[in-house]
Amino acid sequence: MDDVRHTIEVEGVYKVFGRRADTALKMLHEGHDRDAVEEATSAVCAVIDASFKVAEGEIFVIMGLSGSGKSTLVRTLNLIHPPTTGVVRINGTDITTLSPRRLRELRTSTVSMVFQHFGLFPHRTVLQNAEWGLEVAGLPVEERHVKAMEALELVGLKGWEDSYPGELSGGMQQRVGLARALATDADILLMDEAFSALDPLIRGEMQEQLVELQQTLKKTIVFITHDLNEAMYLGDRIAVMKDGRIVQIGSAEEILQDPANDYVEAFVQDVDRSRVLTASSVMEEPIATILRREGPKAALRTMRQRQVSALFVVDPGRRLVGVTLDDDVMEAVRSGEHSLDPITTSEVPTVSPDTLLADLLVPSAESRLPLPVVEDGKLVGVIPRVTLLAALATGTPNGVADGPADDGALESVAEPAASHEPPGSPDAEEVSE
């Protein structure tokens, strides 16, 4: 991680509201808990000792329940709420030391914010709302028109530029707010519960659009939400907050699979795991394989040893060639065939390590074989159907709550190969010759 460029760096940030903030801060440093401090001082300890870094181009989600401090924390990143103590660096500069003029420049050119309730001017057109930040920055009229129109086109509002906010749906109004932030071409977007006011269908569309835009724009985004599924869908990494403190930072899979404490575990209990976990988190070692060069007799011997009725055929380096089945292998042995090529089927559905479990259900149901997980042509794992279903039910790696996973042998095709052998098929001694 040393070569990663961090656009945002937060170190030891506290935000305490109230006239006795200094006393409250002293008590927090002495180890008193939040409730005791607030009772003794009547201060509000909104953020306590927050530290994290956000990499360039990352979507970093801060999530928590109401009152956890997440919205206050994001507002320290552009000094809407200056920290009581601590450091906030943007592109390496401690912004808590900036002059008012430099801070205004930061807010108009480097850091843009998208709010929950749109914040649009009802008397301005969509275009005029989208170019408002550029107007504040002092750009000429024609230049800001061009930039605002580009932003509106990005969010799918071309043709609506002469309309007024009251003529738009909630989702369209939020798109105007997003376009206004994008028009400034700021490197950093702060999005405070940006989609929370939308109905579920429009909210899902906005989430998808943000992910699609990010593929092209590569902004650094800090996204605030109380919705766990939204956090899991959007976040490259997620910070979970409770009572003003960050209690865990990690990827969606890390938080789901290894919650830091009982609070996080309870928080993630009802998440849609099929939309978070990926093939890499449940795949098993692909041991039911055979090298392409080994031939039918070796394949039949491996099937006996592994108690399977199919093998994945691989080249050296475990590059996947295809699959061969027991009936074809036995016929090849009888006929004296020495190559696996004629009995290898190359049309095998494969998935990548980052495929969501939700997207594995149909191919798994339609396949006789465990799903091969392939990366750069290499077979890196397999997912038996029973493992996939168990993972969706339990949310644990390999679908096993306690004890080791099974040995990864191919299933269903999964009756042992010996049970398919007709009378007179080669026995073990003949195969080993």
HELIX and SHEET records of a PDB file:
HELIX    1   1 ALA A   21  HIS A   29  1                                   9    
HELIX    2   2 ARG A   34  THR A   41  1                                   8    
HELIX    3   3 LYS A   70  THR A   76  1                                   7    
HELIX    4   4 ILE A   95  THR A   97  5                                   3    
HELIX    5   5 PRO A  100  SER A  109  1                                  10    
HELIX    6   6 VAL A  126  ALA A  130  1                                   5    
HELIX    7   7 TRP A  132  VAL A  136  1                                   5    
HELIX    8   8 VAL A  141  LEU A  154  1                                  14    
HELIX    9   9 PRO A  165  GLU A  167  5                                   3    
HELIX   10  10 GLY A  170  ALA A  183  1                                  14    
HELIX   11  11 PRO A  200  LEU A  217  1                                  18    
HELIX   12  12 LEU A  228  LEU A  234  1                                   7    
HELIX   13  13 ALA A  252  GLN A  257  1                                   6    
HELIX   14  14 ASP A  262  PHE A  267  1                                   6    
HELIX   15  15 ARG A  273  ARG A  275  5                                   3    
HELIX   16  16 ALA A  279  VAL A  282  1                                   4    
HELIX   17  17 ARG A  292  GLU A  294  5                                   3    
HELIX   18  18 PRO A  296  ARG A  306  1                                  11    
HELIX   19  19 ASP A  326  SER A  335  1                                  10    
HELIX   20  20 ASP A  341  ILE A  343  5                                   3    
HELIX   21  21 LEU A  357  LEU A  360  5                                   4    
HELIX   22  22 LEU A  361  GLU A  366  1                                   6    
HELIX   23  23 ARG A  385  THR A  394  1                                  10    
HELIX   24  24 PRO A  397  GLY A  399  5                                   3    
HELIX   25  25 ALA A  417  HIS A  420  5                                   4    
HELIX   26  26 ALA A  428  SER A  432  1                                   5    
SHEET    1   A 4 VAL A  44  ALA A  55  0                                        
SHEET    2   A 4 HIS A   6  PHE A  17 -1                                        
SHEET    3   A 4 THR A  85  ILE A  90 -1                                        
SHEET    4   A 4 THR A  93  ASP A  94 -1                                        
SHEET    1   B 6 VAL A 111  VAL A 114  0                                        
SHEET    2   B 6 ILE A 188  ASP A 192  1                                        
SHEET    3   B 6 THR A 220  THR A 225  1                                        
SHEET    4   B 6 ILE A  59  MET A  63  1                                        
SHEET    5   B 6 ARG A 237  LYS A 242  1                                        
SHEET    6   B 6 ARG A 245  GLY A 250 -1                                        
SHEET    1   C 3 THR A 289  LEU A 291  0                                        
SHEET    2   C 3 ALA A 310  ASP A 315  1                                        
SHEET    3   C 3 ARG A 319  LEU A 325 -1                                        
SHEET    1   D 2 LEU A 371  GLU A 375  0                                        
SHEET    2   D 2 LYS A 378  ILE A 383 -1                                        
END                                                                             
